[in-house]
Protein backbone atom coordinates (compact mmCIF):
# COMPACT_ATOMS: atom_id res chain seq x y z
CA UNK A 1 0.00 0.00 0.00
CA UNK A 2 1.57 3.27 -1.17
CA UNK A 3 1.97 6.55 0.70
CA UNK A 4 0.13 9.26 -1.23
CA UNK A 5 0.49 12.35 0.99
CA UNK A 6 2.14 13.73 4.10
CA UNK A 7 0.82 16.87 5.78
CA UNK A 8 2.12 18.94 8.71
CA UNK A 9 0.23 21.29 11.03
CA UNK A 10 1.09 23.15 14.24
CA UNK A 11 -1.09 23.73 17.28
CA UNK A 12 -0.47 25.10 20.79
CA UNK A 13 -2.16 23.78 23.92
CA UNK A 14 -2.09 25.84 27.15
CA UNK A 15 -1.00 24.07 30.34
CA UNK A 16 -2.97 23.94 33.56
CA UNK A 17 -0.01 25.61 35.28
CA UNK A 18 3.62 26.39 34.33
CA UNK A 19 5.95 23.39 34.08
CA UNK A 20 9.38 24.27 35.49
CA UNK A 21 12.67 22.40 35.29
CA UNK A 22 16.31 23.38 35.75
CA UNK A 23 16.46 23.93 31.97
CA UNK A 24 13.25 25.81 31.11
CA UNK A 25 9.72 26.91 32.03
CA UNK A 26 6.81 25.97 29.76
CA UNK A 27 3.33 27.49 29.82
CA UNK A 28 2.00 25.66 26.76
CA UNK A 29 2.73 22.63 24.61
CA UNK A 30 3.54 23.29 20.98
CA UNK A 31 2.51 20.27 18.95
CA UNK A 32 3.56 19.47 15.40
CA UNK A 33 1.07 16.98 13.95
CA UNK A 34 2.10 14.83 10.98
CA UNK A 35 -0.52 13.04 8.87
CA UNK A 36 0.50 10.23 6.50
CA UNK A 37 -2.23 9.10 4.09
CA UNK A 38 -2.17 5.83 2.14
CA UNK A 39 -3.79 5.18 -1.21
CA UNK A 40 -6.75 3.40 0.42
CA UNK A 41 -7.41 6.43 2.63
CA UNK A 42 -5.79 5.03 5.78
CA UNK A 43 -4.34 7.88 7.83
CA UNK A 44 -1.41 7.56 10.20
CA UNK A 45 -0.77 10.25 12.82
CA UNK A 46 2.51 11.28 14.34
CA UNK A 47 3.51 14.11 16.63
CA UNK A 48 6.54 16.04 17.79
CA UNK A 49 7.33 18.56 20.50
CA UNK A 50 10.01 21.25 20.12
CA UNK A 51 12.44 21.20 23.04
CA UNK A 52 15.30 23.47 22.02
CA UNK A 53 17.07 23.17 25.38
CA UNK A 54 17.37 19.39 25.05
CA UNK A 55 17.10 18.27 21.41
CA UNK A 56 17.85 21.58 19.70
CA UNK A 57 14.62 21.22 17.72
CA UNK A 58 12.36 24.27 17.26
CA UNK A 59 8.84 24.37 15.85
CA UNK A 60 9.96 26.00 12.61
CA UNK A 61 12.87 23.63 12.29
CA UNK A 62 10.72 20.53 12.73
CA UNK A 63 8.16 21.73 10.17
CA UNK A 64 10.88 22.61 7.65
CA UNK A 65 12.66 19.28 8.04
CA UNK A 66 9.45 17.29 7.63
CA UNK A 67 8.20 19.26 4.63
CA UNK A 68 11.42 19.98 2.76
CA UNK A 69 13.88 17.25 3.71
CA UNK A 70 12.20 14.08 4.96
CA UNK A 71 9.30 14.32 2.50
CA UNK A 72 10.68 16.05 -0.60
CA UNK A 73 14.33 15.00 -0.80
CA UNK A 74 14.13 11.24 -0.08
CA UNK A 75 10.56 11.22 -1.43
CA UNK A 76 8.57 8.99 0.87
CA UNK A 77 5.58 9.62 -1.36
CA UNK A 78 4.87 6.55 -3.47
CA UNK A 79 6.77 4.15 -1.23
CA UNK A 80 5.15 1.04 0.25
CA UNK A 81 4.07 1.39 3.90
CA UNK A 82 4.70 -2.33 4.47
CA UNK A 83 8.46 -1.74 4.17
CA UNK A 84 8.50 -0.04 7.55
CA UNK A 85 12.13 -0.85 8.45
CA UNK A 86 13.39 0.49 5.11
CA UNK A 87 11.29 3.62 5.56
CA UNK A 88 12.68 4.09 9.07
CA UNK A 89 16.26 3.80 7.81
CA UNK A 90 15.47 6.26 5.03
CA UNK A 91 14.18 8.81 7.53
CA UNK A 92 17.26 8.45 9.72
CA UNK A 93 19.59 8.90 6.74
CA UNK A 94 18.03 12.13 5.47
CA UNK A 95 19.91 14.49 7.77
CA UNK A 96 21.98 14.75 10.94
CA UNK A 97 20.08 15.28 14.20
CA UNK A 98 16.53 16.64 13.94
CA UNK A 99 15.34 13.70 16.01
CA UNK A 100 11.94 15.22 16.83
CA UNK A 101 11.02 15.67 13.16
CA UNK A 102 12.18 12.15 12.38
CA UNK A 103 10.14 10.78 15.29
CA UNK A 104 6.96 12.53 14.17
CA UNK A 105 7.13 11.04 10.68
CA UNK A 106 8.09 7.57 11.87
CA UNK A 107 5.30 7.48 14.47
CA UNK A 108 2.82 8.32 11.69
CA UNK A 109 4.22 5.49 9.55
CA UNK A 110 3.91 2.98 12.40
CA UNK A 111 0.36 4.17 13.07
CA UNK A 112 -0.52 3.65 9.40
CA UNK A 113 1.12 0.23 8.99
CA UNK A 114 -0.44 -1.20 12.17
CA UNK A 115 -3.82 0.12 11.00
CA UNK A 116 -3.23 -1.73 7.73
CA UNK A 117 -2.82 -4.93 9.76
CA UNK A 118 -5.86 -4.02 11.90
CA UNK A 119 -3.79 -4.29 15.08
CA UNK A 120 -3.13 -1.89 17.94
CA UNK A 121 0.45 -0.73 17.62
CA UNK A 122 1.46 -2.50 20.85
CA UNK A 123 0.26 -5.81 19.37
CA UNK A 124 1.98 -5.10 16.04
CA UNK A 125 5.18 -4.65 18.10
CA UNK A 126 4.54 -7.86 20.08
CA UNK A 127 2.87 -6.64 23.27
CA UNK A 128 -0.20 -7.91 25.13
CA UNK A 129 -1.68 -5.73 27.89
CA UNK A 130 -2.92 -2.21 27.20
CA UNK A 131 -2.44 -0.78 30.72
CA UNK A 132 0.59 0.94 32.24
CA UNK A 133 1.32 2.41 35.67
CA UNK A 134 2.36 6.06 35.41
CA UNK A 135 4.18 8.52 37.65
CA UNK A 136 3.44 12.22 38.11
CA UNK A 137 5.91 15.08 38.01
CA UNK A 138 6.29 17.89 40.54
CA UNK A 139 7.86 20.79 38.69
CA UNK A 140 10.61 22.91 40.20
CA UNK A 141 9.58 25.49 42.78
CA UNK A 142 10.34 26.60 46.31
CA UNK A 143 10.60 23.62 48.72
CA UNK A 144 7.39 24.38 50.60
CA UNK A 145 5.42 24.86 47.37
CA UNK A 146 6.64 21.54 45.99
CA UNK A 147 5.67 19.72 49.17
CA UNK A 148 2.25 21.34 49.05
CA UNK A 149 1.81 20.23 45.43
CA UNK A 150 2.71 16.63 46.24
CA UNK A 151 -0.09 15.69 48.64
CA UNK A 152 -3.06 16.15 46.24
CA UNK A 153 -1.31 13.92 43.72
CA UNK A 154 -1.15 11.08 46.22
CA UNK A 155 -4.78 11.66 47.16
CA UNK A 156 -5.62 11.37 43.44
CA UNK A 157 -4.12 7.89 43.26
CA UNK A 158 -0.46 8.34 42.32
CA UNK A 159 2.06 6.20 44.16
CA UNK A 160 5.18 7.39 42.31
CA UNK A 161 6.33 11.00 42.07
CA UNK A 162 9.07 12.44 39.88
CA UNK A 163 10.67 15.48 41.52
CA UNK A 164 12.36 18.15 39.40
CA UNK A 165 15.55 19.50 40.97
CA UNK A 166 18.85 21.00 39.81
CA UNK A 167 18.28 24.76 39.79
CA UNK A 168 19.58 25.46 43.31
CA UNK A 169 21.53 22.47 44.59
CA UNK A 170 21.87 23.91 48.11
CA UNK A 171 18.13 23.54 48.76
CA UNK A 172 17.44 20.38 46.74
CA UNK A 173 17.74 18.04 49.72
CA UNK A 174 15.22 20.17 51.62
CA UNK A 175 12.82 19.91 48.69
CA UNK A 176 12.92 16.12 48.78
CA UNK A 177 12.81 15.95 52.57
CA UNK A 178 9.69 18.12 52.76
CA UNK A 179 8.00 16.09 50.02
CA UNK A 180 8.83 12.84 51.79
CA UNK A 181 7.36 14.20 55.03
CA UNK A 182 4.21 15.25 53.17
CA UNK A 183 3.54 12.01 51.27
CA UNK A 184 4.80 9.36 53.71
CA UNK A 185 7.02 6.35 53.28
CA UNK A 186 4.83 4.28 50.93
CA UNK A 187 5.27 6.67 47.96
CA UNK A 188 8.13 6.12 45.50
CA UNK A 189 10.19 9.23 44.79
CA UNK A 190 12.22 9.65 41.63
CA UNK A 191 14.62 12.58 41.22
CA UNK A 192 15.38 14.40 37.96
CA UNK A 193 18.17 16.97 38.21
CA UNK A 194 18.05 17.83 34.48
CA UNK A 195 21.87 18.17 34.28
CA UNK A 196 21.81 20.69 37.12
CA UNK A 197 24.59 19.39 39.37
CA UNK A 198 28.32 18.87 39.18
CA UNK A 199 29.58 15.36 40.02
CA UNK A 200 30.81 16.59 43.41
CA UNK A 201 27.46 18.22 44.19
CA UNK A 202 25.55 15.15 43.04
CA UNK A 203 27.54 12.80 45.24
CA UNK A 204 27.10 15.07 48.27
CA UNK A 205 23.34 15.48 47.67
CA UNK A 206 22.69 11.79 47.06
CA UNK A 207 24.70 10.83 50.15
CA UNK A 208 22.46 13.17 52.13
CA UNK A 209 19.39 11.49 50.60
CA UNK A 210 20.82 8.20 51.86
CA UNK A 211 21.83 9.51 55.28
CA UNK A 212 18.36 10.98 55.87
CA UNK A 213 16.76 7.73 54.66
CA UNK A 214 14.61 9.57 52.12
CA UNK A 215 14.23 6.35 50.10
CA UNK A 216 14.90 7.80 46.67
CA UNK A 217 14.19 5.26 43.93
CA UNK A 218 16.56 6.75 41.33
CA UNK A 219 18.35 9.94 40.27
CA UNK A 220 18.02 10.95 36.64
CA UNK A 221 20.71 12.84 34.71
CA UNK A 222 22.49 14.54 37.63
CA UNK A 223 25.22 16.08 35.42
CA UNK A 224 25.70 17.54 31.96
CA UNK A 225 24.80 15.26 29.06
CA UNK A 226 28.39 15.02 27.79
CA UNK A 227 29.85 14.17 31.20
CA UNK A 228 29.97 10.38 30.99
CA UNK A 229 32.95 10.27 33.35
CA UNK A 230 30.90 12.26 35.85
CA UNK A 231 28.05 9.74 35.61
CA UNK A 232 30.50 6.91 36.22
CA UNK A 233 32.01 8.69 39.23
CA UNK A 234 28.58 9.26 40.76
CA UNK A 235 27.46 5.68 40.10
CA UNK A 236 30.59 4.33 41.81
CA UNK A 237 30.11 6.61 44.84
CA UNK A 238 26.44 6.17 45.78
CA UNK A 239 23.89 3.42 46.34
CA UNK A 240 20.90 5.12 44.70
CA UNK A 241 20.55 4.01 41.04
CA UNK A 242 21.62 6.57 38.45
CA UNK A 243 19.71 7.03 35.19
CA UNK A 244 20.84 8.59 31.91
CA UNK A 245 18.42 10.84 30.02
CA UNK A 246 19.97 13.70 28.05
CA UNK A 247 23.13 11.57 27.67
CA UNK A 248 21.09 9.06 25.65
CA UNK A 249 19.82 9.84 22.14
CA UNK A 250 20.94 6.96 19.95
CA UNK A 251 21.75 3.23 20.07
CA UNK A 252 25.39 4.30 19.80
CA UNK A 253 24.99 6.39 22.96
CA UNK A 254 23.40 3.39 24.65
CA UNK A 255 26.32 1.18 23.66
CA UNK A 256 28.79 3.60 25.20
CA UNK A 257 26.82 4.01 28.43
CA UNK A 258 26.37 0.24 28.74
CA UNK A 259 29.95 -0.71 27.79
CA UNK A 260 31.40 1.78 30.24
CA UNK A 261 28.86 0.81 32.94
CA UNK A 262 28.20 4.51 33.40
CA UNK A 263 24.63 4.24 34.71
CA UNK A 264 22.16 1.81 36.24
CA UNK A 265 19.15 2.75 34.08
CA UNK A 266 18.34 4.32 30.70
CA UNK A 267 15.53 6.78 29.92
CA UNK A 268 14.21 6.39 26.36
CA UNK A 269 12.31 9.26 24.73
CA UNK A 270 11.08 9.16 21.15
CA UNK A 271 11.94 12.82 20.59
CA UNK A 272 15.56 11.93 21.34
CA UNK A 273 15.80 8.59 19.53
CA UNK A 274 14.18 9.82 16.33
CA UNK A 275 11.35 7.34 16.49
CA UNK A 276 10.18 3.89 17.49
CA UNK A 277 12.67 1.66 15.68
CA UNK A 278 15.78 3.12 17.32
CA UNK A 279 13.99 3.17 20.68
CA UNK A 280 13.41 -0.57 20.31
CA UNK A 281 17.10 -1.05 19.49
CA UNK A 282 18.10 0.79 22.67
CA UNK A 283 15.73 -1.29 24.78
CA UNK A 284 17.12 -4.47 23.22
CA UNK A 285 20.72 -3.44 23.89
CA UNK A 286 19.90 -2.56 27.49
CA UNK A 287 18.07 -5.85 27.99
CA UNK A 288 21.11 -7.77 26.76
CA UNK A 289 23.24 -5.84 29.27
CA UNK A 290 20.83 -6.41 32.15
CA UNK A 291 19.94 -2.71 32.43
CA UNK A 292 16.27 -1.73 32.73
CA UNK A 293 14.72 1.21 30.89
CA UNK A 294 12.23 3.94 31.58
CA UNK A 295 10.02 5.40 28.86
CA UNK A 296 9.60 9.14 29.11
CA UNK A 297 8.54 12.13 27.06
CA UNK A 298 9.09 15.83 26.67
CA UNK A 299 6.10 18.12 27.24
CA UNK A 300 4.16 16.41 24.46
CA UNK A 301 0.56 15.93 23.40
CA UNK A 302 -1.24 12.58 23.37
CA UNK A 303 -0.25 11.44 19.85
CA UNK A 304 3.46 10.98 20.53
CA UNK A 305 2.86 10.03 24.18
CA UNK A 306 0.52 7.27 22.98
CA UNK A 307 3.29 6.00 20.69
CA UNK A 308 5.66 5.87 23.67
CA UNK A 309 3.02 4.01 25.70
CA UNK A 310 2.53 1.41 22.95
CA UNK A 311 6.30 0.93 22.86
CA UNK A 312 6.43 0.45 26.63
CA UNK A 313 3.66 -2.14 26.52
CA UNK A 314 5.46 -4.02 23.76
CA UNK A 315 8.98 -4.19 25.21
CA UNK A 316 9.56 -6.20 28.42
CA UNK A 317 12.71 -4.26 29.33
CA UNK A 318 10.83 -0.97 29.64
CA UNK A 319 9.82 -1.29 33.26
CA UNK A 320 9.32 2.31 34.41
CA UNK A 321 6.80 4.76 32.98
CA UNK A 322 7.05 8.57 32.97
CA UNK A 323 4.33 9.72 30.56
CA UNK A 324 2.35 12.33 32.47
CA UNK A 325 2.75 15.21 29.99
CA UNK A 326 -0.87 15.13 28.69
CA UNK A 327 -2.10 15.56 32.26
CA UNK A 328 -0.61 19.06 32.19
CA UNK A 329 -2.73 20.13 29.19
CA UNK A 330 -5.75 22.30 30.01
CA UNK A 331 -7.98 20.98 27.21
CA UNK A 332 -7.12 17.54 25.83
CA UNK A 333 -7.08 17.67 21.99
CA UNK A 334 -7.11 13.90 21.34
CA UNK A 335 -8.85 10.80 22.63
CA UNK A 336 -7.84 7.15 22.63
CA UNK A 337 -5.45 7.22 25.57
CA UNK A 338 -6.93 7.48 29.07
CA UNK A 339 -5.23 8.67 32.23
CA UNK A 340 -7.12 7.34 35.24
CA UNK A 341 -5.30 8.04 38.51
CA UNK A 342 -1.89 6.44 37.94
CA UNK A 343 -3.03 4.18 35.10
CA UNK A 344 -2.56 4.74 31.38
CA UNK A 345 -5.11 2.79 29.32
CA UNK A 346 -4.63 2.51 25.57
CA UNK A 347 -7.71 2.13 23.38
CA UNK A 348 -7.94 -1.36 21.87
CA UNK A 349 -8.17 0.02 18.33
CA UNK A 350 -5.85 -0.35 15.31
CA UNK A 351 -2.72 1.78 15.24
CA UNK A 352 -2.19 4.31 18.00
CA UNK A 353 -5.93 4.33 18.66
CA UNK A 354 -5.78 8.13 18.68
CA UNK A 355 -8.26 10.47 17.05
CA UNK A 356 -9.25 14.09 17.43
CA UNK A 357 -11.43 14.84 20.46
CA UNK A 358 -14.68 16.24 19.00
CA UNK A 359 -15.13 18.53 22.02
CA UNK A 360 -11.68 20.10 21.66
CA UNK A 361 -11.72 23.87 21.26
CA UNK A 362 -8.46 25.50 20.14
N, C-alpha and C positions, 0 to 999 in steps of 0.2 A: 504494500500500500504506500503510495507516494505522498510526500509532503508537498502541498500546493501553496501554502502561504504561512508567513510568520509576521505577527504584528506585535508592537510594543506600545504600552501606555503607562502613564505615571499618575499616581494618586498620593494624597497625603492624609493620614489618619491621626487626629489629635489623641494624645494620651490622657488618661485619667488624672495623672499628676506627673511632674518631671521625673525622669529616670536619670540618676546621677551615678557616675563611676569616677575613678581616678583619672580617666582619659577624656571624658566629655559629659555634657548634660543634654538630654534629648527631651523635647516637649511634644514631638510628633514622630510618627513613623512615615518615612517616604517609601513608597512601594512601587517598584517597576514590575509590571505584569507583562508576561510574554505569552502569546497565544500561538500555538502551532496547529494548523488545520490540515487534515489529510484529504485525499481525493474523495473519500466516502462521507465527508462532513465531520468526522471525528475530530474533536478539539482537545488538545492537550494544553494544560496551564502550567506555567512556571513563574516564579517570583524571585526578586532580588531586593536587598536592602543596601543602600550606600552607607558605608562605615569608613570614612576617610581616615580616621585615626588608627584603624586596625588594618584594613585591607588596602587602603589607598584609593578605593573606588567611590566616585561621586555619582550623583544621579545622571548628570549630563554625560559623563564618561561611560556609564553602563549602557545608556540608550544608544550612544554613538557606536560602541563596540558591537552591540547586538545588531543594529540596523546596517552598519557599513562594513563591518569586518566579518563577524560570524555568519551573517546571512549572505551578503553580497559576494565577498571574496571567495570563500570556499564553496558557496552556492549549495546550501542544504536543500533548497527548493528542487524538487524532482527526485530526491533520493528516497530510498525505501526505508520506512520506519522500522521494519523488522530487523534491520542491520544496526541494532542499537549500539553495540560495542564499537563498530566502525565509525558511527556518527559521533560517539563520545570522543574517540581518539581525534577525529577531525576537528571537533570544537577545541580540544586542548592544544592542538597544533597551530591554531590560527594566529595566536599572538602570545606574548609573554605576559604573565600576571593576569589582571582583569578577571579574577576568580569569581566575583559576584555575577558578572555578565554571563560567564560560561555556565555557572550553576543554574541561572534562570532558564537558559535555553535547554540545558540537559534535563532539568526537572520536567519541563514541558514535553520533551521527547519521551521520557519514561512514563509520564501520565498518559500520553497518546498510545504508546505501544501496549501498556497494560490494559487500557480500554479496548484495544483491538482484540486482546485475548480474553476479554470479559472477566478480568481478575482484579481485585484490589491490588495496589502496588505491593503491599507487604507480602501477599501470596505469590505474586509474580517473582519477587525476590527470595521466596522460600520460607516466609514466616507463617505463623499460625494465629496467635491471639491478636485482638485488635485493641487491647487496653494497656496503658502504661501508667506508672506512678511518677508523678511530677514533683519538682520542688518549686519554691517561690522565692523570688529575690527581694532583698531589702536594699534599696539603693542608698548611696553614701549620703550621710547627713551628720549632724551633731549626735554624740553618743545617746543622749536621753531621747532624742527624736527617733532614732533607729530602734531603741528598745520599745518605745511606745508603738511603733509601727508593727512590731513583731507579734504582739499578743493577739490582735484580731485575725491574723493569718492562721494561727494555731486554732483559734476558735472556729475558723471556717474550714477546718479539716486538713490542713497541711501538717505533715510530720517532719519535713525536711526544709530548712531555710538556707538560702545562699546569701552570704553577707558580703557586700561590696566594701572593700577597704583600700588603702594604699595612697590616699591623698595626704594624710597627716599621720605618719607612722607612730608618733609619740602617744597618740590617743587611741590607736587601733585596738590595743588590748582592752581598754576600758569599754569600747564599743561592744566587743564580743562578750565581755564579762557582764555588762548590763543586760544584753539580750539573753544570755544564758539564765540569769536571775529571773528575767521576765517569763521565759517560756518553760523553764523546768528542765529536768535531766533527760526526759524521754524523747526530746526533739533532737534530730540530727542537725548539726550546723556545719555548713561548708563555707570556706573562706575564699574570696576572689580578690586578690590584691591588684589585678590589672597592671602588672609590671611596676608597681609603685614603690617597691622596696629595693634596697641594695642587698647583696647576700648577707652582709654582717647584720643589717637591720632585721632581715627575715629570720635569721637564726635566733637572734635575741627575742624577737616577738613570739616565735613558735615555741621556744623554750618556756616563755612565760605562760603561753596557753597550756603547756604541759604541766608546769609547776602549779598553776591554779586549778588544774583538773577541769578545764573547760570542755573537754571531750569534743574536740574539733575532728570532724570526719576526714577532711582533706584541705589542703591549701593549693589554690590554683594560681599559676603564673605569678610567683612572688617577685620575679626580677624581669629585666628587659628581655624582649624576645630573642635577641641575638646571644644572650649570656648563657650559653649551654654549660660552661664551666661553673657559673654561679649556681645553676640548678643542681649540678652534681654535688657541689660543696654543701648546699642546703640539705639535699637528700641524705648525704652521709652523716650529717650533724644532728638530725632530728628524728623523732619517731613518727610524727604525723605524716601521712602520705602526701607526696608532692605531685601536682598535675601540671602538664604542659597545655597551654592554650595558644597564645599568640606565637609561640615557638613552633607550632605545628600547622603547616599549610598543606604539604604534599606527602605522598608516600616516601619520597626521599628524605624529607624531614623526619618522618617516623622512623625510618631505618637508622638515621643517625642517633636519635634520642634513645632508641631501643638498644642499638649496638653499644653505645656508651653508658647504658644504664643510668641515664641522666634523671629520670623521673619514675614514679610509681604508677602513673595513670596518664591517659591521653584524652584530650577533649576535642572531638571531631565537630566541625561546623561546616555546612555545605557552602557557605559564602567564602570560606577559606580554601576548601578542597577543590572548588570549581565544579562541584556536582556530586552525583550519587556514586558513580563508578569508582572514582578515586577515594571516596569515603569508605567504600567497601574494601578497597585494597588496604587502606590503613587499618581498618578493623581486623582484617585477616592477618596482617603482619603482627599486630599487637597480640592477637590470639596465639599465634605461633610462639611468641616470646613470653607468654604467660602474663601479659599486662592488660588489665581491663580498660574499657573506654567509657567515656561519657559522651552523650550527644547533646549539643547545645545549639544556640542560635544567637544572632545579633538581635537588635530590636526589629523584628520582622513580622509581617502579616501572616495569616493562616495558610496561605498557599505553600510557601517554602517551609514553614514550620511543620505542616502536614507531611511534606516530603521527608523531613528529618525524622518524624515520628514513624512513618512507614519503614524507614531504614532501621530504626532502633528495634522495631518489632521483628524485623527479618534477621538481624544479626545477633547471635547469642553472646558475642563478646562485648556488646554495648549494654552495660549493666546499670548505668546511672543516667537519669533523664533530667535535663535542664531546659525545658521548652515552655517557659511561662510568658514569653513576649506578648502573645495575643491577649493575655489577661490585662495588659496595660493599656489596651486600645479602648477608647471611650465608646465607639460604636462599631461593632464587629461587621466588616464588609463581606465576609464569606461564611458559608455553613458547610458542614460535613466533618468537622472536627469539634468535639465537645470537651469542655473543661469543667468537670464536676468535682468540686473540692480538689483533692490532689490527684485525681484520675484524668487521663487523656483517653478519650474513646474515639476511635476512627470509624467513620461510616463504612459499613460493609457494602460498598459500591465499587464498580470498576475504576481503576486508576487511583488518583489521589482521593476521590470521593468528594472533591471540593466543587462548590458552585457558588455563584453570587447570591448573597442574602437579599431576598426581595424587599425586605424592610430597610435596607441600608440607605441612608441619606448622606450624600457627600457634603 
